[in-house]
Amino acid sequence: MADKKLIIIPTYNEKENIAALIGKIFALNKNFEILIIDDSSPDGTAGIVRKLMKRYPDLLNLMERPEKSGLGTAYIAGFKYAVERRYDYIFEMDADFSHNPRDLTKLYDACRKGADVAIGSRYISGVNVVNWPIGRVIMSYYASSYVRMITGMNIKDTTAGFKCYKLKALDAIDFDRIKMKGYGFQIEMKYTAWKLGFSIVEVPIIFIDRKRGSSKMNSGIFGEAAWGVFRLRFRKIKPRHT
């Protein structure tokens, strides 16, 4: 029986990217399914997805939320959807082509060969980031160093948002205890999986900054992550099933 593979893609104002991204993923012919989680994008992103669902029945699904509620809550909604439907492999991916769809197979292969969590890593083999201002590269790189120092995780790209989870890893995580909503969410999920004893592997990728649309990054996101990492260090992590 073929593995069930779900790619979760949160969106907010991604009309310039979403149709092309969906087409690229399905062109891989790797039996991926896609769940778009749209936070009521005023640019009509959800409408584009609804039209494409007619072209890709049973492969493309849409979850519409009433307002912009944060990256972390979008992924948690997607994870709950995936766990309920017992997908074997669950992927996180940005909608803006910063993550190359072809690298989905690298993440899948890493999990299929033994990893419980595979990370598409910008920093496991040097610094592989294209089109970012040097200041942002430095900030991102040293943010990961800071997270490693505080948490003890031996992960080079702690803020990465391109990942694959095996079902058993998500099954064990108590989503109601995941508190960070912005990019700190990525750190918290990795830390939780690591503390629960799951194997984490970093796969080298090249990250290319978006060419269309606008970034969702802001200073509040960084502030949440910085303070949240301190709190993580002292939190007791328990599996969901006890």
C-alpha positions as CSV (number, residue, x, y, z in Angstrom):
1,M,0.0,0.0,0.0
2,A,1.4,3.4,-1.0
3,D,2.4,5.9,1.7
4,K,-0.1,8.7,2.4
5,K,1.8,12.0,2.1
6,L,0.3,15.4,3.0
7,I,1.9,18.8,2.4
8,I,0.5,21.6,4.6
9,I,0.9,25.1,3.1
10,P,-0.4,28.1,5.1
11,T,-1.3,31.1,3.0
12,Y,-2.1,34.8,3.4
13,N,-2.1,36.9,0.2
14,E,-0.3,34.4,-2.0
15,K,-2.3,34.7,-5.2
16,E,0.9,35.4,-7.2
17,N,2.4,32.1,-6.1
18,I,-0.1,29.5,-5.1
19,A,-1.3,28.2,-8.5
20,A,2.2,27.8,-9.8
21,L,3.4,26.1,-6.6
22,I,0.5,23.6,-6.6
23,G,1.2,22.8,-10.3
24,K,4.9,22.2,-9.6
25,I,4.2,19.8,-6.7
26,F,1.7,17.7,-8.6
27,A,4.0,17.6,-11.6
28,L,6.5,15.6,-9.4
29,N,4.1,12.6,-9.7
30,K,5.0,11.4,-6.2
31,N,1.4,10.9,-4.9
32,F,1.6,14.0,-2.7
33,E,-1.7,15.5,-1.4
34,I,-1.9,19.2,-0.5
35,L,-3.8,21.0,2.3
36,I,-3.9,24.8,1.9
37,I,-4.8,26.7,5.1
38,D,-5.8,30.2,4.1
39,D,-6.5,32.9,6.7
40,S,-9.1,34.8,4.7
41,S,-6.6,36.4,2.3
42,P,-8.1,39.6,0.9
43,D,-6.3,39.0,-2.4
44,G,-8.5,36.0,-3.3
45,T,-5.9,33.2,-2.7
46,A,-8.6,30.8,-1.5
47,G,-10.7,31.4,-4.6
48,I,-7.8,30.3,-6.8
49,V,-7.4,27.2,-4.7
50,R,-11.1,26.3,-4.9
51,K,-10.9,26.5,-8.8
52,L,-7.8,24.2,-8.8
53,M,-9.6,21.7,-6.6
54,K,-11.8,20.8,-9.6
55,R,-8.6,20.0,-11.5
56,Y,-7.1,17.9,-8.7
57,P,-10.0,16.2,-7.0
58,D,-9.0,14.1,-3.9
59,L,-5.5,15.6,-4.0
60,L,-6.0,19.2,-3.2
61,N,-7.9,20.4,-0.1
62,L,-8.6,23.8,1.4
63,M,-9.1,24.9,5.0
64,E,-10.4,28.5,5.3
65,R,-10.0,30.3,8.6
66,P,-11.9,33.5,9.5
67,E,-8.9,35.7,10.2
68,K,-5.1,35.9,10.2
69,S,-4.2,33.9,13.3
70,G,-0.5,33.1,13.0
71,L,1.7,30.6,11.3
72,G,1.8,28.3,14.3
73,T,-2.0,28.0,14.7
74,A,-2.3,27.3,11.0
75,Y,0.2,24.4,11.1
76,I,-1.4,23.0,14.3
77,A,-4.8,23.0,12.5
78,G,-3.1,21.1,9.6
79,F,-1.4,18.7,11.9
80,K,-4.6,17.8,13.6
81,Y,-6.2,17.3,10.2
82,A,-3.3,15.0,9.2
83,V,-3.3,13.0,12.4
84,E,-7.0,12.4,12.3
85,R,-6.7,11.0,8.8
86,R,-3.6,9.0,9.6
87,Y,-1.2,10.3,6.9
88,D,2.1,8.5,7.1
89,Y,4.3,11.6,6.3
90,I,3.3,15.2,6.9
91,F,5.2,18.1,5.4
92,E,5.5,21.8,6.1
93,M,6.2,24.2,3.3
94,D,6.0,27.9,2.5
95,A,3.8,29.1,-0.3
96,D,6.3,31.6,-1.8
97,F,8.8,29.2,-3.6
98,S,11.5,29.8,-1.0
99,H,11.3,26.1,-0.7
100,N,12.0,24.2,-3.9
101,P,9.2,21.6,-4.5
102,R,11.8,19.1,-5.8
103,D,13.3,19.0,-2.3
104,L,10.2,17.4,-1.0
105,T,11.5,14.1,-2.2
106,K,14.8,14.6,-0.2
107,L,12.8,15.1,3.0
108,Y,10.6,12.1,2.2
109,D,13.6,9.9,1.5
110,A,15.3,11.0,4.8
111,C,12.2,10.0,6.8
112,R,11.7,6.8,4.8
113,K,15.3,5.8,5.6
114,G,14.9,6.3,9.4
115,A,14.5,9.9,10.5
116,D,11.4,10.8,12.5
117,V,11.7,14.4,11.5
118,A,13.6,15.7,8.4
119,I,14.5,19.4,8.2
120,G,15.3,21.2,4.9
121,S,18.4,23.0,6.3
122,R,19.9,26.2,5.1
123,Y,23.0,25.9,7.3
124,I,24.0,22.2,7.5
125,S,26.5,22.6,4.6
126,G,27.5,26.2,4.8
127,V,25.1,29.1,4.3
128,N,22.7,28.3,1.4
129,V,20.5,31.4,1.2
130,V,19.9,33.3,-2.0
131,N,18.5,36.9,-2.4
132,W,18.5,37.7,1.3
133,P,20.1,41.0,2.5
134,I,23.3,40.1,4.4
135,G,21.9,41.5,7.6
136,R,19.0,39.1,7.5
137,V,21.3,36.1,6.8
138,I,23.5,37.0,9.8
139,M,20.5,37.5,12.0
140,S,19.0,34.1,11.0
141,Y,22.3,32.2,11.3
142,Y,23.1,33.6,14.7
143,A,19.5,33.1,15.9
144,S,20.0,29.4,15.3
145,S,23.3,29.6,17.3
146,Y,21.4,31.2,20.1
147,V,18.8,28.5,20.1
148,R,21.4,25.8,20.2
149,M,23.2,27.5,23.1
150,I,20.0,27.9,25.2
151,T,18.3,24.5,24.4
152,G,21.2,22.2,23.8
153,M,19.7,21.0,20.5
154,N,22.4,20.0,17.9
155,I,20.4,21.4,15.0
156,K,22.0,23.9,12.6
157,D,18.8,25.4,11.2
158,T,16.5,25.7,14.2
159,T,14.1,28.1,12.6
160,A,13.6,26.2,9.4
161,G,10.1,25.9,8.1
162,F,10.6,23.2,5.5
163,K,10.1,19.8,7.2
164,C,8.7,16.3,7.1
165,Y,7.3,14.5,10.1
166,K,6.5,10.8,10.4
167,L,3.0,10.3,11.8
168,K,4.4,8.8,15.0
169,A,6.2,12.0,15.8
170,L,3.1,14.2,15.5
171,D,1.0,11.5,17.2
172,A,3.2,12.0,20.3
173,I,3.1,15.8,20.5
174,D,0.5,17.5,22.6
175,F,-0.5,20.3,20.2
176,D,-2.4,22.2,23.0
177,R,1.0,22.8,24.8
178,I,2.6,24.4,21.7
179,K,2.4,28.1,22.6
180,M,4.4,30.1,20.0
181,K,2.5,31.4,17.0
182,G,5.1,33.0,14.8
183,Y,8.4,31.6,13.6
184,G,9.2,30.6,17.2
185,F,6.7,27.8,16.5
186,Q,9.3,26.2,14.3
187,I,11.8,26.1,17.2
188,E,9.2,24.9,19.7
189,M,8.1,22.0,17.4
190,K,11.7,20.9,16.9
191,Y,12.5,21.2,20.6
192,T,9.4,19.2,21.5
193,A,10.2,16.4,19.1
194,W,13.9,16.3,20.3
195,K,12.9,16.2,24.0
196,L,10.5,13.3,23.2
197,G,13.4,11.3,21.8
198,F,12.6,11.4,18.1
199,S,15.5,11.3,15.6
200,I,16.0,14.6,13.6
201,V,18.0,14.7,10.4
202,E,19.0,17.9,8.5
203,V,18.9,17.7,4.7
204,P,20.8,20.4,2.8
205,I,18.7,22.7,0.6
206,I,19.1,26.1,-1.1
207,F,16.7,28.6,0.3
208,I,15.6,31.3,-2.3
209,D,13.8,34.4,-1.0
210,R,10.4,35.1,-2.5
211,K,10.2,36.9,-5.8
212,R,6.5,37.7,-5.7
213,G,4.4,38.9,-2.8
214,S,5.5,40.4,0.5
215,S,7.3,38.8,3.5
216,K,5.3,38.2,6.7
217,M,8.3,38.7,8.9
218,N,8.3,41.4,11.6
219,S,10.0,42.4,14.8
220,G,7.2,40.9,17.0
221,I,7.9,37.5,15.5
222,F,11.5,37.7,16.5
223,G,10.7,39.0,19.9
224,E,8.3,36.1,20.6
225,A,11.0,33.6,19.5
226,A,13.7,35.1,21.6
227,W,11.7,35.1,24.8
228,G,10.0,31.8,24.0
229,V,13.3,30.0,23.8
230,F,14.1,30.9,27.4
231,R,10.7,29.6,28.5
232,L,11.2,26.4,26.5
233,R,14.4,25.6,28.4
234,F,12.5,25.2,31.7
235,R,9.3,23.5,30.4
236,K,8.7,19.8,31.1
237,I,7.8,18.1,27.8
238,K,5.3,15.2,28.0
239,P,4.0,13.1,25.2
240,R,0.3,13.5,24.3
241,H,-0.5,9.8,25.0
242,T,0.3,9.0,28.6
